[in-house]
Amino acid sequence: MVEHDLPVTTLAKLIGHTALSTTLGYIAGADPQVRQAYQAAMSCWTAASAAAPASTLARAAPEPALPPRTPPPKPAPLVTFETWGASLPAWVRTACLAYLMQRQKDCKPSRRQRNGARLLRALASFWRWQLQQRPLTACSDLRRADLQAFISRRVDLGRAPPP
């Protein structure tokens, strides 16, 4: 509408904008001179192509073929436990899998594999160390002191606490 000489203030009122700057943001590309120049160029081009002999048009080089479209990559699958933690008890692997699935639900597909692998490394490190400290038969056997001992050991070794 602005390209057809409707005042910007009138357009802002019609749309319901209270601030003129909002309307200006939407019509930033609207320029009557650009539209007129485009229409003049298109009319010249249309007239020139209509006046060109058919033999000239027939000899025009064909457009290069587009390369075949490749399908978009499939999102990375959720990290599986097929090879992870083979030395860990089944109850640890099952609990970690459930935790991983919960964490990866909201993860971007492009980052699932990397984030899942990082989480599995951290979980494997924790559980291997924990099972060396004392025997556990279920997650419910784990105590807060066990987790604090693991964190203290990592800090003592100069490593960051687990995420």
C-alpha positions in Angstrom: 0.0 0.0 0.0 2.9 2.3 0.7 4.3 1.5 -2.7 1.0 2.9 -4.1 1.5 6.2 -2.3 -0.6 5.5 0.9 0.8 7.6 3.7 2.6 5.7 6.3 0.6 7.3 9.1 -2.6 6.2 7.5 -1.3 2.7 7.1 -0.3 2.6 10.8 -3.8 3.6 11.8 -5.4 1.0 9.6 -3.1 -1.8 11.0 -3.6 -0.6 14.5 -0.1 0.3 15.4 0.2 3.0 18.1 3.9 3.6 17.3 4.9 4.7 13.8 8.3 3.0 14.3 6.5 -0.4 14.4 4.9 0.2 11.0 8.2 1.5 9.6 9.9 -1.8 10.6 7.4 -3.8 8.6 7.7 -1.6 5.4 11.4 -1.0 5.4 11.8 -2.6 1.9 8.8 -0.7 0.4 10.1 2.0 -1.9 8.0 3.4 -4.8 11.1 4.3 -6.8 12.4 0.8 -6.6 9.1 -0.7 -7.7 8.9 1.8 -10.7 12.4 1.0 -11.8 11.7 -2.8 -11.6 8.5 -2.4 -13.6 10.3 -0.3 -16.2 13.1 -2.9 -16.5 10.7 -5.8 -16.8 8.6 -4.1 -19.5 11.8 -3.5 -21.5 12.9 -7.1 -21.1 9.5 -8.4 -22.0 9.5 -6.2 -25.1 13.0 -7.3 -26.1 12.3 -11.0 -25.7 9.0 -10.7 -27.7 10.9 -8.9 -30.5 13.7 -11.4 -30.7 13.6 -13.9 -33.5 12.7 -17.5 -32.7 16.1 -18.8 -33.9 17.9 -16.6 -31.3 15.8 -18.0 -28.5 16.2 -21.6 -29.8 20.0 -21.3 -29.7 20.1 -20.1 -26.1 22.2 -22.3 -23.9 20.2 -24.6 -21.8 20.2 -24.0 -18.1 22.5 -26.3 -16.3 20.8 -29.1 -14.5 20.5 -28.9 -10.8 22.3 -31.6 -8.9 20.0 -34.3 -7.5 18.5 -33.3 -4.2 19.9 -35.2 -1.3 17.5 -36.0 1.5 18.2 -34.1 4.8 20.3 -36.1 7.2 18.4 -38.2 9.7 18.6 -37.0 13.3 21.2 -38.8 15.3 19.7 -41.7 17.2 19.5 -41.9 20.9 22.7 -43.2 22.4 22.3 -46.9 23.1 23.8 -49.2 25.7 24.9 -52.0 23.3 28.6 -51.5 24.2 28.4 -49.0 27.0 29.2 -50.2 30.5 29.5 -53.9 29.8 31.3 -54.3 33.1 28.5 -52.6 35.0 25.6 -54.5 36.6 22.3 -54.7 34.6 20.5 -52.6 37.2 23.0 -49.8 36.8 22.7 -49.9 33.0 18.9 -49.9 33.1 18.8 -47.0 35.5 21.3 -45.0 33.4 19.4 -45.7 30.2 16.2 -44.4 31.8 18.0 -41.3 32.9 19.6 -40.8 29.5 16.3 -41.1 27.7 14.8 -38.5 30.1 17.6 -36.1 29.5 17.7 -36.5 25.7 13.9 -35.9 25.3 14.4 -32.2 25.1 17.9 -32.3 23.4 18.3 -31.0 19.9 18.6 -34.0 17.5 21.9 -32.7 16.2 23.4 -32.8 19.7 22.0 -36.0 21.0 24.9 -38.2 20.1 27.5 -35.9 21.5 25.6 -35.0 24.7 24.6 -38.6 25.3 28.2 -39.9 24.9 29.4 -37.2 27.3 26.7 -38.2 29.9 27.5 -41.9 29.5 31.2 -41.2 30.1 30.4 -39.3 33.3 28.0 -42.0 34.5 30.4 -44.8 33.8 33.2 -43.0 35.7 30.9 -42.5 38.7 29.5 -46.0 38.8 32.8 -47.8 38.3 34.4 -45.8 41.1 31.3 -46.2 43.3 31.2 -50.0 42.9 34.9 -50.2 43.8 34.3 -48.4 47.0 31.5 -50.6 48.4 29.1 -53.2 47.0 25.7 -51.9 45.9 22.7 -53.9 44.7 20.3 -51.1 43.7 20.3 -47.4 43.2 18.4 -47.0 46.5 21.6 -48.2 48.3 23.4 -45.1 47.1 23.8 -42.4 49.8 24.5 -38.7 49.7 27.9 -39.4 51.4 28.8 -41.6 48.4 28.2 -38.9 45.9 30.1 -36.3 48.1 33.0 -38.7 48.4 33.1 -39.0 44.5 33.0 -35.3 44.1 35.7 -34.7 46.7 38.0 -37.3 45.0 37.6 -35.5 41.6 38.3 -32.2 43.1 41.4 -33.6 44.9 42.6 -34.9 41.6 42.2 -31.4 40.1 39.2 -32.4 38.0 35.9 -30.5 37.8 33.0 -31.9 39.6 30.6 -33.9 37.4 27.9 -32.0 35.6 
